[in-house]
Amino acid sequence: MAPLADLYQVSMAYGHWRAGRHRAPAAAELFFRRPPFRGSFALGAGLAEGLRGLRAFRFSSADVAYLRSVLPSSTDDAFFDYLATLDASEVTVTAIPEGSVVFPRVPFLQVKGPLLVVQLLETTLLCLVNYASLVATNAARFRLLAGPDVKLMEMGLRRAQGPDGALSASRYSYIGGFDCTSNILAGKLYGIPVRGTIAHSFVMSFRGLEEAQPRELLPRAGGDPVDLAGLAVSWLQQVCELLQTPPGKANQGELAAFVSYAATFPCDFQGLLDTYCVMRSGLPNFCAVALALHQLGYQAIGVRLDSGDLAQQSKEIRGVFRACGAHFQVPWFGTIPIAVSNDISEQSLEEFRREGSEIDMIGIGTNLVTCPLQPSLGCVYKLVEVNGSPCLKLTEDEEKMTIPGMKAIYRLYDTAGHPFMDLMALEEEPCPSAGQELGIRVLGQLEETTRVTPSTVELLHRTYFRNGQVCEPLPSLPEVRTHAQVSLSLLSPAHRRLQEPQPYPV
């Protein structure tokens, strides 16, 4: 993992080594300056990957040989020998638990150790945390907009920034609140539930009912095989009669595709309705095959829409399902899940909520994994202490000024159980306690002292890495996901809302 760094990190390391200060004790903090997506918060993610990177931190002989080839020829050979001995055994990392809500300027993690190693870790940790936190936050926003009951499916593999970006998107969107992914490799590596049925190309590949294969299906209760295609044709007549639509408008190739898919996966039949015309073809064909399956003891698992006015179509489809369920005395038919996709964005979810819909599952790809509203979280990694002395970056850009010294981070809660402020104090300062009146200065308003009295005080940082090893048990991916949802639910509505939220004070 050591070569996952920018060249200037190694150049600076050589400078520290030449100056004889490479082993000076140092500390750095990783944080972001502005909340992403015009909100008030981010979800901190990537900690487990960062800790794995620390465990693997070392320069192999091949790494050292490569660095010899790119650094100036005047570089002292002894420096390369020193690089070959480096590891993270003297590094200590404290951090906010992964999946926690994090606010601007509050360190997500703090790194202590020899100056040279602390400096070399900068780009590695930023790479592993920046995108992870960004996509987890983006996913959390989609979850908040969709509400708790709608299933969310990540399906951005083909649109992601390469395979690494795709795997990260699957992993961290799951932490942010998504339920499943289309990405098989992410399912294999991380245990995320995978989902997926058919695409338009499958439906389009059939021309007529004679191409339906297999055609026969064994009844679930046993018995002789039944001609599913013939049964579906019979049901199509009845469905079209109920819906008052001509059976001749239902595409026969589409019906063949549905029959073939249903006969292959009778317990997992989901219809894609919009290859041709939803109301005159896709929906009647689906209902015919689903009712034929029901007659043989099986239950269809849903439909998917991929174009048009998704909210309005979902309401019309639900009406048809209920009518079929009542008319043909199939009670579960009215509750068949309706899934939608088609370049879904935050605006799409806002429209679904405003117009009302009957949507049960939403598949989101491009607008989730590429984070088009904000392509980078902008995390930074800054030295705050060297040799026991605090470090301060002074600049004409006030936003880029750093806050010196190693800190303890506390989250203050009000009587309703909502966090109302994060408090940064120097490590040596006494811990605040519940019910204690505190004199504080809010970042951005440092000239004013404010008095606050928290009902509960939480120390946010835990020590996760010491002596070259992870020293705190790391939660499983589902546990991080649950923690993220709890962390979000504790926010007050004013801080949790996605448009024009109340700024969270630090």
C-alpha positions as CSV (number, residue, x, y, z in Angstrom):
1,M,0.0,0.0,0.0
2,A,2.9,2.4,0.6
3,P,3.3,3.4,-3.1
4,L,-0.4,4.5,-3.2
5,A,0.8,8.1,-2.7
6,D,1.7,11.2,-4.6
7,L,5.4,11.7,-5.5
8,Y,5.6,14.9,-3.4
9,Q,4.9,12.8,-0.3
10,V,8.1,10.9,-0.9
11,S,10.0,14.1,-1.8
12,M,9.0,15.6,1.5
13,A,9.9,12.4,3.3
14,Y,13.4,12.7,1.9
15,G,13.5,16.3,3.1
16,H,12.6,15.2,6.6
17,W,15.1,12.4,6.5
18,R,17.9,14.6,5.3
19,A,17.1,17.1,8.1
20,G,17.2,14.4,10.7
21,R,13.6,15.1,11.8
22,H,11.9,12.1,10.2
23,R,11.3,10.5,13.6
24,A,9.9,13.6,15.3
25,P,6.5,12.8,16.8
26,A,3.7,14.3,14.7
27,A,-0.1,14.3,14.4
28,A,-2.4,15.0,11.5
29,E,-6.2,15.2,11.1
30,L,-8.4,14.2,8.2
31,F,-11.6,16.4,7.7
32,F,-13.7,18.2,5.1
33,R,-14.4,21.9,5.0
34,R,-17.9,22.1,3.5
35,P,-20.9,19.8,3.8
36,P,-21.6,18.0,0.5
37,F,-24.6,18.3,-1.8
38,R,-25.7,21.6,-0.1
39,G,-26.7,19.6,3.0
40,S,-25.4,19.9,6.6
41,F,-23.7,16.5,7.1
42,A,-21.7,13.7,5.6
43,L,-21.5,10.0,6.5
44,G,-18.0,9.0,7.4
45,A,-16.9,5.9,5.5
46,G,-13.8,4.1,4.4
47,L,-12.3,3.6,7.9
48,A,-12.0,-0.2,7.6
49,E,-10.3,0.1,4.2
50,G,-8.0,2.8,5.7
51,L,-7.0,0.5,8.6
52,R,-6.3,-2.3,6.2
53,G,-4.1,0.0,4.3
54,L,-2.2,0.9,7.4
55,R,-1.6,-2.8,8.2
56,A,-0.2,-3.3,4.7
57,F,1.9,-0.2,4.7
58,R,5.4,-1.0,3.6
59,F,7.7,-0.5,0.5
60,S,8.7,-3.8,-1.2
61,S,12.0,-4.1,-2.9
62,A,10.3,-3.5,-6.3
63,D,8.7,-0.3,-4.8
64,V,12.1,0.9,-3.7
65,A,13.7,0.2,-7.0
66,Y,11.0,2.1,-8.8
67,L,11.4,5.1,-6.5
68,R,15.1,5.1,-7.2
69,S,14.2,5.5,-10.9
70,V,11.9,8.5,-10.4
71,L,13.7,10.5,-7.6
72,P,16.7,12.7,-8.5
73,S,19.9,10.8,-9.0
74,S,21.4,12.8,-6.2
75,T,19.1,11.1,-3.6
76,D,21.2,9.4,-0.9
77,D,21.2,5.6,-1.3
78,A,20.7,5.3,2.5
79,F,17.3,6.9,2.2
80,F,16.1,4.0,0.0
81,D,17.5,1.5,2.5
82,Y,15.5,3.4,5.2
83,L,12.3,3.2,3.1
84,A,12.6,-0.5,2.9
85,T,12.4,-0.7,6.8
86,L,9.2,1.4,7.1
87,D,5.9,0.2,8.4
88,A,3.0,1.6,10.5
89,S,4.0,-0.1,13.8
90,E,4.5,3.3,15.5
91,V,1.3,4.8,14.2
92,T,-1.8,5.4,16.3
93,V,-5.2,6.2,14.7
94,T,-8.3,7.5,16.4
95,A,-11.5,7.9,14.5
96,I,-15.2,8.4,14.6
97,P,-16.9,5.0,14.1
98,E,-17.6,4.3,10.4
99,G,-21.1,5.2,9.3
100,S,-21.4,8.1,11.8
101,V,-22.7,11.5,10.8
102,V,-19.7,13.8,10.4
103,F,-19.8,17.6,10.1
104,P,-17.4,20.1,8.5
105,R,-14.1,20.8,10.2
106,V,-14.6,17.9,12.6
107,P,-11.8,15.3,12.2
108,F,-13.1,12.0,10.9
109,L,-9.8,10.5,11.9
110,Q,-6.5,11.6,13.6
111,V,-3.1,10.0,12.9
112,K,-0.1,10.1,15.3
113,G,3.4,8.7,14.7
114,P,6.8,9.6,13.3
115,L,6.6,12.7,11.1
116,L,7.9,10.9,7.9
117,V,5.3,8.1,8.1
118,V,2.4,10.4,9.1
119,Q,3.3,12.5,6.0
120,L,3.5,9.5,3.7
121,L,0.0,8.3,4.8
122,E,-1.7,11.4,3.6
123,T,-2.7,10.5,0.1
124,T,-3.4,6.9,0.9
125,L,-5.9,7.8,3.6
126,L,-7.5,10.5,1.6
127,C,-8.0,8.2,-1.4
128,L,-9.6,5.5,0.8
129,V,-11.9,7.9,2.7
130,N,-12.9,10.7,0.2
131,Y,-15.0,8.8,-2.3
132,A,-16.3,6.3,0.3
133,S,-17.7,9.1,2.4
134,L,-19.1,10.9,-0.6
135,V,-21.0,8.0,-2.1
136,A,-22.2,6.9,1.3
137,T,-23.6,10.4,1.9
138,N,-25.2,10.4,-1.6
139,A,-26.8,7.1,-0.9
140,A,-28.1,8.4,2.5
141,R,-29.7,11.3,0.8
142,F,-31.5,9.0,-1.6
143,R,-32.6,6.9,1.4
144,L,-34.0,9.9,3.2
145,L,-35.9,11.0,0.1
146,A,-37.3,7.6,-0.6
147,G,-38.4,7.0,3.0
148,P,-37.9,3.8,5.0
149,D,-40.3,1.5,3.2
150,V,-39.2,1.7,-0.4
151,K,-36.4,-0.8,-1.4
152,L,-33.4,0.8,-3.1
153,M,-31.1,-1.0,-5.5
154,E,-27.7,0.2,-6.6
155,M,-27.2,-0.6,-10.3
156,G,-24.3,1.6,-11.3
157,L,-21.7,-0.9,-12.3
158,R,-21.7,0.0,-16.0
159,R,-21.6,3.7,-15.3
160,A,-19.0,3.8,-12.5
161,Q,-15.4,5.1,-12.8
162,G,-13.8,1.8,-13.4
163,P,-14.1,-1.5,-11.5
164,D,-12.6,-0.1,-8.3
165,G,-15.1,2.8,-8.3
166,A,-17.9,0.4,-9.0
167,L,-17.0,-1.9,-6.1
168,S,-16.6,1.1,-3.8
169,A,-20.0,2.4,-4.9
170,S,-21.7,-0.9,-4.2
171,R,-20.1,-1.2,-0.8
172,Y,-20.6,2.4,0.4
173,S,-24.1,2.9,-1.0
174,Y,-25.1,-0.2,1.0
175,I,-23.7,1.6,4.1
176,G,-25.7,4.7,3.1
177,G,-29.0,2.8,3.2
178,F,-29.4,0.9,-0.1
179,D,-30.8,-2.6,0.2
180,C,-29.1,-4.5,-2.6
181,T,-26.9,-4.2,-5.7
182,S,-26.8,-5.6,-9.3
183,N,-23.0,-6.0,-8.9
184,I,-22.2,-9.7,-8.6
185,L,-18.6,-9.2,-7.5
186,A,-19.7,-6.8,-4.7
187,G,-22.1,-9.4,-3.6
188,K,-19.4,-12.1,-3.5
189,L,-16.8,-9.9,-1.8
190,Y,-18.9,-8.0,0.7
191,G,-22.0,-10.1,1.2
192,I,-24.4,-7.4,-0.1
193,P,-27.7,-8.9,-1.4
194,V,-27.7,-9.0,-5.2
195,R,-30.8,-8.6,-7.4
196,G,-31.5,-8.6,-11.2
197,T,-33.8,-10.2,-13.7
198,I,-34.1,-9.3,-17.4
199,A,-33.4,-6.4,-19.8
200,H,-35.1,-5.2,-22.9
201,S,-32.7,-7.2,-25.1
202,F,-34.1,-10.4,-23.7
203,V,-37.7,-9.4,-24.6
204,M,-36.7,-8.1,-28.0
205,S,-34.9,-11.3,-28.9
206,F,-38.3,-13.1,-29.2
207,R,-40.5,-12.7,-32.3
208,G,-43.4,-15.0,-31.7
209,L,-44.9,-17.5,-29.3
210,E,-43.5,-20.4,-31.2
211,E,-40.1,-19.4,-29.9
212,A,-41.0,-19.7,-26.3
213,Q,-38.7,-22.3,-24.7
214,P,-39.2,-24.0,-22.4
215,R,-42.9,-24.0,-22.8
216,E,-43.9,-26.6,-20.2
217,L,-43.9,-26.3,-16.4
218,L,-44.5,-28.8,-13.6
219,P,-47.2,-27.7,-11.2
220,R,-45.7,-26.7,-7.8
221,A,-47.8,-29.4,-6.1
222,G,-46.6,-32.0,-8.5
223,G,-48.2,-33.8,-11.4
224,D,-47.8,-33.8,-15.2
225,P,-46.1,-30.9,-17.1
226,V,-48.5,-28.1,-18.3
227,D,-48.2,-26.1,-21.5
228,L,-47.5,-22.7,-19.8
229,A,-47.6,-20.9,-23.2
230,G,-51.1,-22.2,-24.0
231,L,-52.3,-21.4,-20.5
232,A,-50.9,-17.8,-20.8
233,V,-52.7,-17.3,-24.1
234,S,-56.0,-18.4,-22.5
235,W,-55.4,-16.0,-19.6
236,L,-54.5,-13.2,-22.0
237,Q,-57.9,-13.3,-23.5
238,Q,-59.5,-13.0,-20.1
239,V,-57.2,-10.2,-19.0
240,C,-57.8,-8.2,-22.1
241,E,-61.5,-8.6,-21.8
242,L,-61.3,-7.3,-18.2
243,L,-59.1,-4.4,-19.3
244,Q,-61.1,-3.7,-22.4
245,T,-58.0,-3.8,-24.6
246,P,-57.7,-5.8,-27.9
247,P,-55.6,-9.0,-27.4
248,G,-54.1,-8.4,-30.8
249,K,-52.2,-5.3,-29.4
250,A,-50.3,-7.5,-27.0
251,N,-46.9,-8.3,-28.6
252,Q,-46.5,-12.0,-29.1
253,G,-42.7,-11.9,-28.9
254,E,-43.0,-10.2,-25.5
255,L,-45.4,-12.9,-24.4
256,A,-43.0,-15.5,-25.5
257,A,-40.2,-13.9,-23.6
258,F,-42.3,-13.7,-20.4
259,V,-43.4,-17.4,-20.8
260,S,-39.7,-18.5,-21.3
261,Y,-38.5,-16.6,-18.3
262,A,-41.4,-17.7,-16.1
263,A,-40.9,-21.4,-17.1
264,T,-37.2,-21.0,-16.3
265,F,-37.6,-19.1,-13.0
266,P,-41.2,-19.9,-11.9
267,C,-40.5,-18.7,-8.3
268,D,-38.7,-15.5,-9.4
269,F,-40.8,-14.2,-12.3
270,Q,-40.5,-10.4,-12.8
271,G,-41.8,-8.7,-15.9
272,L,-40.2,-5.8,-17.7
273,L,-43.2,-3.9,-19.0
274,D,-42.1,-1.1,-21.3
275,T,-40.3,-2.8,-24.2
276,Y,-43.3,-2.0,-26.4
277,C,-46.4,-0.5,-24.9
278,V,-47.0,-0.8,-21.1
279,M,-50.8,-0.7,-21.0
280,R,-51.6,-2.5,-24.2
281,S,-48.9,-5.1,-24.3
282,G,-46.5,-5.3,-21.4
283,L,-49.0,-5.2,-18.6
284,P,-51.6,-7.6,-20.2
285,N,-48.8,-10.1,-21.1
286,F,-47.4,-10.0,-17.6
287,C,-50.8,-10.5,-16.0
288,A,-51.6,-13.4,-18.3
289,V,-48.3,-15.2,-17.4
290,A,-48.5,-14.3,-13.7
291,L,-52.1,-15.7,-13.6
292,A,-51.0,-18.8,-15.4
293,L,-48.2,-19.3,-12.9
294,H,-50.7,-18.8,-10.1
295,Q,-52.9,-21.5,-11.5
296,L,-49.9,-23.9,-11.3
297,G,-49.1,-22.8,-7.7
298,Y,-46.4,-20.1,-8.2
299,Q,-46.4,-16.4,-7.4
300,A,-44.8,-13.6,-9.5
301,I,-42.4,-11.4,-7.6
302,G,-42.9,-8.1,-9.4
303,V,-42.7,-5.8,-12.5
304,R,-40.2,-3.2,-13.6
305,L,-40.6,0.1,-15.5
306,D,-37.7,1.8,-17.2
307,S,-39.3,4.7,-19.1
308,G,-42.1,7.3,-19.2
309,D,-44.0,8.9,-16.3
310,L,-43.0,6.3,-13.7
311,A,-45.1,7.7,-10.8
312,Q,-48.3,7.9,-12.9
313,Q,-47.7,4.5,-14.6
314,S,-47.2,2.9,-11.2
315,K,-50.6,4.1,-10.0
316,E,-52.2,2.8,-13.2
317,I,-50.5,-0.6,-12.9
318,R,-51.5,-0.9,-9.3
319,G,-55.1,-0.3,-10.3
320,V,-54.9,-3.1,-12.9
321,F,-53.3,-5.5,-10.4
322,R,-56.1,-4.8,-7.9
323,A,-58.8,-5.2,-10.5
324,C,-57.3,-8.5,-11.6
325,G,-56.9,-9.7,-8.1
326,A,-60.5,-9.0,-7.3
327,H,-61.9,-10.2,-10.6
328,F,-59.9,-13.5,-10.7
329,Q,-60.0,-14.0,-6.9
330,V,-56.2,-13.9,-6.4
331,P,-55.7,-11.8,-3.3
332,W,-51.9,-11.3,-3.5
333,F,-52.2,-9.9,-7.1
334,G,-53.0,-6.4,-5.9
335,T,-49.8,-6.2,-3.9
336,I,-47.3,-7.3,-6.6
337,P,-44.2,-5.1,-6.1
338,I,-43.5,-2.4,-8.7
339,A,-39.9,-1.5,-9.4
340,V,-38.7,1.5,-11.5
341,S,-35.4,2.6,-13.0
342,N,-34.3,5.2,-15.7
343,D,-31.7,7.7,-14.7
344,I,-33.3,8.3,-11.3
345,S,-32.1,11.4,-9.4
346,E,-32.9,13.2,-6.2
347,Q,-35.4,15.3,-8.3
348,S,-37.1,12.1,-9.4
349,L,-37.7,11.0,-5.9
350,E,-39.0,14.4,-4.9
351,E,-41.5,14.2,-7.8
352,F,-42.6,10.7,-6.8
353,R,-43.3,12.0,-3.3
354,R,-45.1,15.1,-4.5
355,E,-47.2,13.3,-7.1
356,G,-47.8,10.1,-5.0
357,S,-46.9,6.7,-6.4
358,E,-47.2,3.0,-6.0
359,I,-43.5,2.3,-6.4
360,D,-42.0,-0.4,-4.1
361,M,-38.4,-0.6,-5.4
362,I,-36.2,2.0,-7.1
363,G,-33.0,1.1,-9.1
364,I,-30.4,3.9,-9.2
365,G,-27.2,3.9,-11.1
366,T,-25.5,7.0,-12.7
367,N,-26.8,9.6,-10.2
368,L,-25.7,7.5,-7.3
369,V,-22.3,6.2,-8.2
370,T,-20.9,9.2,-10.1
371,C,-22.2,11.8,-7.6
372,P,-22.9,14.4,-10.4
373,L,-24.1,17.1,-7.9
374,Q,-20.7,17.1,-6.3
375,P,-17.9,14.9,-7.7
376,S,-15.6,15.1,-4.7
377,L,-16.1,15.5,-0.9
378,G,-12.8,17.5,-0.6
379,C,-11.4,15.9,2.5
380,V,-8.0,17.3,3.5
381,Y,-5.2,16.0,5.8
382,K,-3.4,18.6,7.8
383,L,-0.6,18.5,10.3
384,V,-1.7,19.8,13.7
385,E,1.3,19.0,15.9
386,V,5.0,18.3,15.5
387,N,7.4,17.6,18.4
388,G,4.7,18.5,20.9
389,S,4.1,21.9,19.4
390,P,0.9,22.8,17.7
391,C,0.9,23.6,14.0
392,L,-1.2,26.3,12.4
393,K,-1.7,27.1,8.8
394,L,-2.3,30.9,8.3
395,T,-3.6,32.0,5.0
396,E,-5.5,34.8,3.4
397,D,-8.3,32.3,2.6
398,E,-9.9,32.0,6.1
399,E,-11.6,28.8,5.2
400,K,-8.2,27.1,4.7
401,M,-6.8,28.1,8.1
402,T,-6.3,25.0,10.3
403,I,-7.1,24.5,13.9
404,P,-3.9,23.6,15.8
405,G,-3.3,21.0,18.4
406,M,-4.5,17.4,19.1
407,K,-8.1,17.4,20.0
408,A,-10.8,15.4,21.8
409,I,-14.1,15.5,19.9
410,Y,-17.4,15.6,21.8
411,R,-21.0,15.5,20.5
412,L,-23.5,17.4,22.6
413,Y,-27.2,16.3,22.8
414,D,-30.3,18.2,23.8
415,T,-33.1,16.9,26.0
416,A,-34.9,15.5,22.9
417,G,-31.9,13.2,22.2
418,H,-30.8,15.2,19.1
419,P,-27.2,16.2,18.6
420,F,-27.1,20.0,18.6
421,M,-23.3,20.8,18.5
422,D,-19.9,19.1,18.1
423,L,-17.3,20.4,20.5
424,M,-13.5,20.3,19.8
425,A,-11.3,20.7,22.8
426,L,-7.5,20.2,23.3
427,E,-6.7,16.7,24.6
428,E,-5.5,18.0,27.9
429,E,-8.6,20.0,28.7
430,P,-11.1,18.4,31.1
431,C,-14.0,16.4,29.6
432,P,-17.3,18.2,29.5
433,S,-20.2,16.4,31.3
434,A,-23.9,16.2,31.0
435,G,-25.7,19.2,32.7
436,Q,-22.5,21.3,32.8
437,E,-22.7,24.8,31.4
438,L,-20.0,25.3,28.9
439,G,-18.5,28.4,27.4
440,I,-17.9,27.8,23.7
441,R,-17.0,29.7,20.6
442,V,-18.6,28.5,17.3
443,L,-16.4,28.3,14.3
444,G,-17.2,31.3,12.1
445,Q,-18.3,33.3,15.1
446,L,-15.1,33.1,17.2
447,E,-15.5,36.6,18.5
448,E,-18.5,35.6,20.5
449,T,-18.7,33.3,23.6
450,T,-21.9,31.2,23.8
451,R,-23.1,29.3,26.8
452,V,-24.6,25.8,26.3
453,T,-25.7,23.0,28.6
454,P,-25.8,19.5,27.0
455,S,-28.2,16.8,28.4
456,T,-25.8,14.1,27.1
457,V,-22.1,14.2,26.1
458,E,-20.6,11.6,23.8
459,L,-16.8,11.2,23.1
460,L,-16.7,10.6,19.4
461,H,-13.2,9.3,18.7
462,R,-12.1,5.7,19.5
463,T,-8.6,4.3,19.1
464,Y,-8.7,1.9,16.2
465,F,-5.0,1.3,15.4
466,R,-1.9,1.0,17.6
467,N,1.4,-0.9,17.3
468,G,0.8,-1.9,13.8
469,Q,-2.5,-3.6,14.5
470,V,-6.2,-2.9,14.5
471,C,-7.0,-2.7,18.2
472,E,-10.8,-2.1,18.2
473,P,-13.2,-4.8,16.8
474,L,-14.5,-3.7,13.4
475,P,-18.2,-4.0,12.9
476,S,-19.5,-6.0,9.9
477,L,-20.9,-4.2,6.8
478,P,-24.5,-4.7,7.9
479,E,-23.7,-3.4,11.4
480,V,-22.1,-0.3,9.9
481,R,-25.2,0.2,7.7
482,T,-27.4,-0.1,10.8
483,H,-25.2,2.4,12.7
484,A,-25.5,4.9,9.8
485,Q,-29.3,4.7,9.8
486,V,-29.4,5.2,13.6
487,S,-26.9,8.1,13.3
488,L,-29.1,9.8,10.7
489,S,-32.3,9.2,12.6
490,L,-30.9,11.0,15.7
491,L,-30.4,14.3,13.7
492,S,-33.1,16.9,14.3
493,P,-35.3,17.5,11.2
494,A,-33.8,20.9,10.8
495,H,-30.3,19.4,10.4
496,R,-31.4,16.3,8.4
497,R,-33.4,18.0,5.7
498,L,-31.7,18.0,2.3
499,Q,-32.7,21.5,1.1
500,E,-31.6,24.6,3.0
501,P,-30.9,22.7,6.3
502,Q,-30.0,24.6,9.4
503,P,-26.2,24.7,9.7
504,Y,-24.8,22.4,12.4
505,P,-22.5,24.3,14.8
506,V,-19.0,23.1,15.6
